[in-house]
Amino acid sequence: MIMETFEEKCRLLNYELYLLHTISKSIKESLDENRILSVMLTGLTANVALGLSRAAVFYYNKEKSVIYGKNGIGPCSKEEAGKIWKDLGSNSMSLETYLVHNRAENEEKDQEYPSRVRKVVINMEELPPENYFRRVIEEKRLFHLKSLESPEDLPGEIKDLFAPSDVIILPLSTAKNMRGIIMADNAFHRKEIDESTVLLIFLIAIQAGLALENSSNYGIIRKQLEEMKELKNTMESLQEELVQKEKLSTVGKMASYFIHEIKNPLVTIGGFARHISDSEDLRTVKRDAGIIFKEIQKLEQILGKISNFTFLSPSRVEKVNLLETIKEVAEFFGLECSRKKIDISIDIPENLKVTAEKVQMTEVFFNIISNAVENTSNGKIHVSSEINPPFVSVRIRDTGKGIPESSLSMVTEPFFSTKSEGFGLGMYIVKNIIENNGGRLEISSVEGEGTEVRANLVI
């Protein structure tokens, strides 16, 4: 007899542990607040679980000092209870399936009790100190009211929900705050709620509180992520807007520069053309025609700059001999180097070639060497190379006046120039040609000592 009692106790304990584990697991699997509450209420009332008659959750708003109905499950009358139990008696679902099916979510639409629970609004300040709802909030403890026949120590708003029975009232809380109250009863079973069931209810309430805290934290994180996503989208939109404005600004600057530069030669050409038409002196006509020719050459140079500025992508890629290209450019500046007493030297292997377009490579070295010649007097310009596969680095080093540190980062921007003449497009074009060919441009300079430009080109 003693052995039989011990075995029964072990079976009961195993069953209670199974209930606790299964219900807690289902509660913790969700981050949705309503789902957590529904699973908990289902676990308290399901015939395959704790089997209480009814259960309800009331939330507590501390700022407004209000307790209000959130959700509930169960019948309001003996007739409704009998119908529910009859339906449940024909249902052979396991507890796991039952919780997934979620009785609270599926049956509350057809029940009066959940609707009545949600209509409850209780002013906490109007409750007397001995009222159990107030005591649960203030003392944060569980109350087991056995065989309660009247709701005299419960809020008046609970009268419509009350039926004489054992009643459990306990806190639904998280580590941070009091979320509300759980109320469960055996209204129509009229069976005593034993201490082991009370303990299970208490432990399930703790799991629900932890799950609600996780849900709240998840909601905060999700909101923050949404705000960050919205901020990111706003930043991207602003960045795109700034890029478009920068492009329009660049186009505007370009138009202003070219209109200004084209206007001067055109005015000169127009004036001397009229002068020719009015003159009968052949020498005057020849002189004016020479001036017009020079102005036309200026216009050709301007149009060339526009062309280089607009068409920076290579059209016919080939293997370009670096030594030949740089020598051709250096010869162009021969007279200027003699006049300024500049010693220009080239140390490039004869057969070193890069993958590029010949015309564009000529433009690159023309602009770099032109700047070096312009900024150097009584000095040296040295052109050398170093192979670092897949690149060859061509270094143009001068001993000129150098570039101020404040201006160094801007020398490749369009229309930036420290000279009184010119477009400020030279190094911008150089940078874009090199990068469009898969290379990169590096510039270093020390004011008063000189500048080194390194063009890293694809072999």
PALO-93308 format. One record per residue (C-alpha): residue number from 1; z, y, x. Coordinates in nm, 2 decimals, m for minus. Example, Ala and Ser with C-alpha at 12.3 -4.5 7.8 and 13.67 -1.06 7.14 Angstrom:
n|z|y|x
1|0.78|m0.45|1.23 .
2|0.71|m0.11|1.37 .
REM end
This chain:
n|z|y|x
1|0.00|0.00|0.00 .
2|0.09|0.24|0.28 .
3|m0.24|0.14|0.46 .
4|m0.44|0.20|0.15 .
5|m0.29|0.55|0.10 .
6|m0.36|0.63|0.47 .
7|m0.73|0.52|0.43 .
8|m0.76|0.73|0.11 .
9|m0.63|1.03|0.30 .
10|m0.87|0.97|0.58 .
11|m1.16|0.94|0.34 .
12|m1.05|1.26|0.16 .
13|m1.02|1.45|0.49 .
14|m1.36|1.33|0.60 .
15|m1.51|1.44|0.27 .
16|m1.34|1.79|0.29 .
17|m1.47|1.83|0.65 .
18|m1.82|1.73|0.53 .
19|m1.80|2.00|0.26 .
20|m1.68|2.27|0.49 .
21|m1.94|2.18|0.76 .
22|m2.23|2.17|0.51 .
23|m2.14|2.48|0.32 .
24|m2.06|2.68|0.64 .
25|m2.38|2.57|0.80 .
26|m2.59|2.68|0.50 .
27|m2.41|3.01|0.49 .
28|m2.47|3.08|0.86 .
29|m2.84|2.99|0.85 .
30|m2.92|3.31|0.65 .
31|m2.91|3.68|0.75 .
32|m2.98|3.79|0.39 .
33|m2.67|3.93|0.22 .
34|m2.75|3.81|m0.13 .
35|m2.84|3.46|m0.01 .
36|m2.51|3.44|0.18 .
37|m2.31|3.53|m0.13 .
38|m2.52|3.29|m0.35 .
39|m2.47|3.00|m0.12 .
40|m2.09|3.06|m0.10 .
41|m2.06|3.08|m0.48 .
42|m2.27|2.77|m0.52 .
43|m2.05|2.59|m0.27 .
44|m1.74|2.69|m0.46 .
45|m1.86|2.58|m0.80 .
46|m2.11|2.29|m0.75 .
47|m2.00|1.96|m0.89 .
48|m2.10|1.80|m0.56 .
49|m1.89|2.05|m0.37 .
50|m1.56|2.21|m0.46 .
51|m1.64|2.19|m0.83 .
52|m1.45|2.50|m0.95 .
53|m1.54|2.63|m1.30 .
54|m1.64|2.98|m1.19 .
55|m1.65|3.21|m0.89 .
56|m1.72|3.58|m0.84 .
57|m1.75|3.84|m0.57 .
58|m1.64|4.20|m0.60 .
59|m1.72|4.46|m0.33 .
60|m1.48|4.73|m0.22 .
61|m1.60|5.09|m0.14 .
62|m1.32|5.24|0.07 .
63|m1.47|5.60|0.07 .
64|m1.48|5.61|m0.32 .
65|m1.18|5.38|m0.36 .
66|m1.38|5.16|m0.60 .
67|m1.40|4.79|m0.66 .
68|m1.72|4.68|m0.83 .
69|m1.88|4.35|m0.93 .
70|m2.15|4.21|m0.70 .
71|m2.23|3.86|m0.82 .
72|m2.09|3.56|m1.00 .
73|m2.16|3.21|m1.12 .
74|m2.02|3.00|m1.41 .
75|m1.99|2.98|m1.78 .
76|m1.82|3.22|m2.02 .
77|m1.72|2.97|m2.29 .
78|m1.64|2.61|m2.35 .
79|m1.97|2.55|m2.52 .
80|m2.16|2.70|m2.23 .
81|m1.95|2.50|m1.98 .
82|m2.02|2.18|m2.17 .
83|m2.39|2.24|m2.16 .
84|m2.39|2.32|m1.78 .
85|m2.18|2.01|m1.70 .
86|m2.40|1.79|m1.91 .
87|m2.71|1.92|m1.72 .
88|m2.54|1.88|m1.39 .
89|m2.43|1.53|m1.48 .
90|m2.80|1.43|m1.50 .
91|m2.87|1.59|m1.16 .
92|m2.84|1.36|m0.86 .
93|m2.92|1.61|m0.58 .
94|m2.72|1.60|m0.26 .
95|m2.51|1.89|m0.15 .
96|m2.76|1.99|0.12 .
97|m3.04|2.00|m0.14 .
98|m2.82|2.17|m0.39 .
99|m2.75|2.45|m0.15 .
100|m3.12|2.49|m0.06 .
101|m3.20|2.49|m0.44 .
102|m2.93|2.75|m0.47 .
103|m2.77|2.73|m0.81 .
104|m2.64|3.08|m0.81 .
105|m2.99|3.23|m0.76 .
106|m3.16|3.00|m1.01 .
107|m2.90|2.99|m1.29 .
108|m2.76|3.34|m1.30 .
109|m3.05|3.47|m1.50 .
110|m2.95|3.24|m1.79 .
111|m2.58|3.30|m1.77 .
112|m2.36|3.57|m1.92 .
113|m2.08|3.55|m1.66 .
114|m2.28|3.70|m1.37 .
115|m2.40|3.98|m1.59 .
116|m2.04|4.06|m1.69 .
117|m1.93|4.05|m1.33 .
118|m2.19|4.31|m1.23 .
119|m2.07|4.55|m1.50 .
120|m1.71|4.56|m1.36 .
121|m1.61|4.89|m1.20 .
122|m1.24|4.93|m1.10 .
123|m1.08|5.25|m0.98 .
124|m0.85|5.13|m0.70 .
125|m0.62|5.43|m0.73 .
126|m0.54|5.36|m1.09 .
127|m0.42|5.00|m1.01 .
128|m0.04|4.96|m0.99 .
129|0.11|4.84|m0.66 .
130|0.18|4.49|m0.81 .
131|m0.18|4.44|m0.92 .
132|m0.33|4.14|m0.74 .
133|m0.66|4.31|m0.68 .
134|m0.49|4.60|m0.51 .
135|m0.26|4.37|m0.31 .
136|m0.56|4.16|m0.18 .
137|m0.72|4.48|m0.05 .
138|m0.41|4.63|0.10 .
139|m0.23|4.31|0.22 .
140|m0.55|4.12|0.31 .
141|m0.40|3.79|0.19 .
142|m0.48|3.51|m0.05 .
143|m0.31|3.46|m0.39 .
144|m0.30|3.13|m0.58 .
145|m0.20|3.21|m0.94 .
146|m0.11|2.88|m1.10 .
147|m0.16|2.82|m1.48 .
148|m0.21|3.19|m1.54 .
149|m0.20|3.25|m1.92 .
150|m0.25|3.62|m1.93 .
151|m0.42|3.88|m1.70 .
152|m0.12|4.13|m1.70 .
153|m0.13|4.16|m1.32 .
154|m0.51|4.17|m1.30 .
155|m0.72|4.49|m1.36 .
156|m0.80|4.56|m1.73 .
157|m1.17|4.54|m1.64 .
158|m1.12|4.16|m1.57 .
159|m1.00|4.09|m1.92 .
160|m1.35|4.01|m2.04 .
161|m1.39|3.76|m1.76 .
162|m1.05|3.60|m1.78 .
163|m0.97|3.25|m1.92 .
164|m0.62|3.08|m1.88 .
165|m0.63|2.86|m1.58 .
166|m0.55|2.84|m1.21 .
167|m0.69|3.15|m1.03 .
168|m0.76|3.21|m0.66 .
169|m0.79|3.57|m0.54 .
170|m0.86|3.62|m0.17 .
171|m1.02|3.88|0.06 .
172|m1.38|3.88|0.17 .
173|m1.36|4.05|0.51 .
174|m1.53|4.09|0.84 .
175|m1.38|4.17|1.18 .
176|m1.46|4.53|1.12 .
177|m1.37|4.60|0.75 .
178|m1.27|4.47|0.41 .
179|m1.59|4.39|0.22 .
180|m1.43|4.29|m0.11 .
181|m1.26|4.02|m0.31 .
182|m1.35|3.66|m0.41 .
183|m1.21|3.54|m0.74 .
184|m1.24|3.17|m0.85 .
185|m1.08|2.97|m1.13 .
186|m1.08|2.64|m1.32 .
187|m1.12|2.81|m1.66 .
188|m1.27|2.52|m1.85 .
189|m1.18|2.23|m1.63 .
190|m0.81|2.33|m1.67 .
191|m0.73|2.13|m1.36 .
192|m0.48|2.24|m1.10 .
193|m0.64|2.38|m0.78 .
194|m0.47|2.18|m0.51 .
195|m0.37|2.31|m0.17 .
196|m0.65|2.14|0.02 .
197|m0.91|2.31|m0.21 .
198|m0.73|2.64|m0.15 .
199|m0.76|2.59|0.22 .
200|m1.13|2.50|0.19 .
201|m1.19|2.82|m0.01 .
202|m1.01|3.03|0.25 .
203|m1.22|2.88|0.54 .
204|m1.55|2.92|0.35 .
205|m1.46|3.28|0.28 .
206|m1.40|3.34|0.65 .
207|m1.75|3.19|0.73 .
208|m1.90|3.41|0.46 .
209|m1.73|3.72|0.61 .
210|m1.87|3.64|0.96 .
211|m2.22|3.58|0.81 .
212|m2.21|3.91|0.63 .
213|m2.11|4.09|0.95 .
214|m2.41|3.92|1.12 .
215|m2.63|4.03|0.83 .
216|m2.50|4.39|0.86 .
217|m2.56|4.40|1.23 .
218|m2.90|4.25|1.19 .
219|m2.98|4.51|0.93 .
220|m2.87|4.79|1.17 .
221|m3.08|4.64|1.45 .
222|m3.38|4.60|1.23 .
223|m3.35|4.96|1.11 .
224|m3.32|5.08|1.47 .
225|m3.63|4.87|1.56 .
226|m3.82|5.02|1.27 .
227|m3.71|5.37|1.37 .
228|m3.82|5.29|1.73 .
229|m4.15|5.16|1.61 .
230|m4.20|5.47|1.39 .
231|m4.11|5.69|1.69 .
232|m4.35|5.49|1.91 .
233|m4.63|5.54|1.66 .
234|m4.54|5.91|1.64 .
235|m4.54|5.94|2.02 .
236|m4.88|5.76|2.04 .
237|m5.02|5.98|1.77 .
238|m4.89|6.29|1.95 .
239|m5.03|6.16|2.28 .
240|m5.37|6.10|2.13 .
241|m5.36|6.44|1.98 .
242|m5.27|6.59|2.32 .
243|m5.55|6.40|2.49 .
244|m5.80|6.52|2.23 .
245|m5.67|6.88|2.28 .
246|m5.69|6.84|2.65 .
247|m6.05|6.71|2.62 .
248|m6.14|7.01|2.40 .
249|m5.96|7.24|2.64 .
250|m6.16|7.09|2.93 .
251|m6.49|7.12|2.74 .
252|m6.40|7.48|2.65 .
253|m6.32|7.56|3.02 .
254|m6.64|7.39|3.13 .
255|m6.85|7.59|2.87 .
256|m6.68|7.92|2.98 .
257|m6.75|7.85|3.35 .
258|m7.11|7.74|3.31 .
259|m7.19|8.03|3.06 .
260|m7.05|8.27|3.31 .
261|m7.23|8.12|3.61 .
262|m7.56|8.08|3.43 .
263|m7.54|8.43|3.28 .
264|m7.54|8.61|3.61 .
265|m7.87|8.45|3.75 .
266|m8.04|8.49|3.41 .
267|m7.95|8.87|3.40 .
268|m8.08|8.91|3.76 .
269|m8.40|8.71|3.68 .
270|m8.46|8.91|3.36 .
271|m8.42|9.24|3.54 .
272|m8.65|9.17|3.83 .
273|m8.90|9.00|3.60 .
274|m8.93|9.33|3.40 .
275|m8.94|9.52|3.73 .
276|m9.24|9.30|3.84 .
277|m9.42|9.36|3.51 .
278|m9.39|9.74|3.56 .
279|m9.48|9.74|3.93 .
280|m9.82|9.76|4.10 .
281|m9.69|9.75|4.45 .
282|m9.76|9.40|4.59 .
283|m9.47|9.42|4.85 .
284|m9.23|9.50|4.57 .
285|m9.36|9.22|4.36 .
286|m9.32|8.97|4.65 .
287|m8.97|9.09|4.72 .
288|m8.86|9.07|4.35 .
289|m9.03|8.73|4.32 .
290|m8.83|8.60|4.62 .
291|m8.50|8.72|4.45 .
292|m8.60|8.55|4.13 .
293|m8.67|8.23|4.33 .
294|m8.33|8.24|4.48 .
295|m8.17|8.29|4.14 .
296|m8.36|7.99|4.00 .
297|m8.23|7.78|4.29 .
298|m7.88|7.89|4.19 .
299|m7.95|7.77|3.83 .
300|m8.07|7.44|3.97 .
301|m7.75|7.40|4.16 .
302|m7.55|7.48|3.84 .
303|m7.75|7.23|3.64 .
304|m7.69|6.97|3.91 .
305|m7.32|7.02|3.88 .
306|m7.34|6.98|3.50 .
307|m7.53|6.66|3.56 .
308|m7.28|6.52|3.80 .
309|m6.99|6.63|3.58 .
310|m7.14|6.45|3.27 .
311|m7.30|6.14|3.42 .
312|m7.03|6.00|3.65 .
313|m7.10|5.63|3.59 .
314|m7.33|5.46|3.84 .
315|m7.68|5.38|3.70 .
316|m7.83|5.18|3.99 .
317|m7.58|5.00|4.21 .
318|m7.69|4.88|4.55 .
319|m7.56|4.82|4.90 .
320|m7.53|5.16|5.06 .
321|m7.52|5.20|5.44 .
322|m7.22|5.43|5.51 .
323|m7.32|5.55|5.85 .
324|m7.67|5.66|5.74 .
325|m7.53|5.84|5.43 .
326|m7.25|6.03|5.62 .
327|m7.49|6.13|5.90 .
328|m7.74|6.28|5.65 .
329|m7.45|6.48|5.50 .
330|m7.32|6.59|5.84 .
331|m7.67|6.71|5.95 .
332|m7.68|6.93|5.65 .
333|m7.37|7.11|5.77 .
334|m7.49|7.12|6.14 .
335|m7.56|7.49|6.15 .
336|m7.24|7.59|5.97 .
337|m7.04|7.37|6.21 .
338|m7.20|7.54|6.51 .
339|m7.13|7.88|6.36 .
340|m6.76|7.80|6.30 .
341|m6.72|7.61|6.63 .
342|m6.63|7.28|6.45 .
343|m6.67|6.95|6.63 .
344|m6.77|6.69|6.38 .
345|m6.76|6.32|6.49 .
346|m6.84|6.00|6.31 .
347|m6.69|5.66|6.40 .
348|m6.85|5.42|6.15 .
349|m7.00|5.07|6.23 .
350|m7.38|5.07|6.19 .
351|m7.41|4.79|5.94 .
352|m7.11|4.87|5.72 .
353|m7.22|4.89|5.36 .
354|m7.05|4.95|5.02 .
355|m7.15|4.86|4.67 .
356|m7.24|5.19|4.50 .
357|m7.52|5.42|4.40 .
358|m7.68|5.61|4.70 .
359|m7.71|5.95|4.52 .
360|m7.34|5.93|4.41 .
361|m7.22|5.83|4.75 .
362|m7.41|6.13|4.90 .
363|m7.24|6.35|4.64 .
364|m6.89|6.21|4.73 .
365|m6.92|6.27|5.11 .
366|m7.10|6.60|5.05 .
367|m6.81|6.74|4.85 .
368|m6.54|6.61|5.09 .
369|m6.71|6.73|5.41 .
370|m6.80|7.06|5.25 .
371|m6.43|7.12|5.18 .
372|m6.34|7.02|5.53 .
373|m6.60|7.26|5.68 .
374|m6.49|7.54|5.45 .
375|m6.12|7.51|5.55 .
376|m6.17|7.46|5.93 .
377|m6.26|7.70|6.21 .
378|m6.24|7.63|6.58 .
379|m6.14|7.27|6.50 .
380|m6.24|6.92|6.44 .
381|m6.36|6.69|6.16 .
382|m6.34|6.32|6.23 .
383|m6.49|6.05|6.00 .
384|m6.37|5.69|6.06 .
385|m6.35|5.37|5.87 .
386|m6.11|5.08|5.83 .
387|m6.19|4.75|5.65 .
388|m5.92|4.62|5.41 .
389|m6.10|4.36|5.19 .
390|m6.21|4.41|4.92 .
391|m6.22|4.77|5.03 .
392|m6.34|4.98|5.32 .
393|m6.14|5.30|5.37 .
394|m6.34|5.59|5.48 .
395|m6.12|5.87|5.63 .
396|m6.23|6.23|5.66 .
397|m5.97|6.41|5.87 .
398|m5.99|6.78|5.95 .
399|m5.77|7.02|6.15 .
400|m5.81|7.30|5.90 .
401|m5.56|7.52|5.72 .
402|m5.45|7.23|5.49 .
403|m5.35|7.24|5.12 .
404|m5.02|7.38|4.99 .
405|m4.79|7.11|4.86 .
406|m4.77|7.28|4.52 .
407|m5.15|7.25|4.49 .
408|m5.20|6.90|4.63 .
409|m5.16|6.72|4.30 .
410|m5.41|6.94|4.13 .
411|m5.70|6.93|4.36 .
412|m5.88|6.65|4.16 .
413|m5.83|6.83|3.83 .
414|m6.14|6.98|3.67 .
415|m6.19|7.36|3.73 .
416|m5.90|7.38|3.98 .
417|m6.00|7.58|4.28 .
418|m5.83|7.80|4.55 .
419|m6.17|7.96|4.63 .
420|m6.30|8.28|4.48 .
421|m6.64|8.12|4.42 .
422|m6.74|7.77|4.28 .
423|m6.66|7.56|3.98 .
424|m6.36|7.37|4.09 .
425|m6.54|7.04|4.00 .
426|m6.61|6.90|4.35 .
427|m6.30|6.68|4.40 .
428|m6.29|6.60|4.03 .
429|m6.64|6.45|4.06 .
430|m6.55|6.27|4.38 .
431|m6.24|6.11|4.22 .
432|m6.43|6.00|3.91 .
433|m6.73|5.86|4.10 .
434|m6.50|5.65|4.33 .
435|m6.29|5.52|4.05 .
436|m6.59|5.44|3.83 .
437|m6.72|5.23|4.12 .
438|m6.39|5.03|4.14 .
439|m6.23|5.23|4.42 .
440|m5.96|5.49|4.46 .
441|m5.91|5.83|4.62 .
442|m5.61|5.93|4.84 .
443|m5.55|6.28|4.97 .
444|m5.27|6.39|5.21 .
445|m5.23|6.73|5.37 .
446|m4.99|6.94|5.57 .
447|m5.04|7.32|5.53 .
448|m5.14|7.47|5.87 .
449|m5.22|7.13|6.02 .
450|m5.51|6.98|5.82 .
451|m5.61|6.74|5.55 .
452|m5.70|6.37|5.53 .
453|m5.91|6.24|5.25 .
454|m5.93|5.86|5.22 .
455|m6.21|5.71|5.00 .
456|m6.13|5.34|4.93 .
457|m6.47|5.19|4.84 .
458|m6.56|4.84|4.73 .
459|m6.75|4.65|5.00 .
REM end
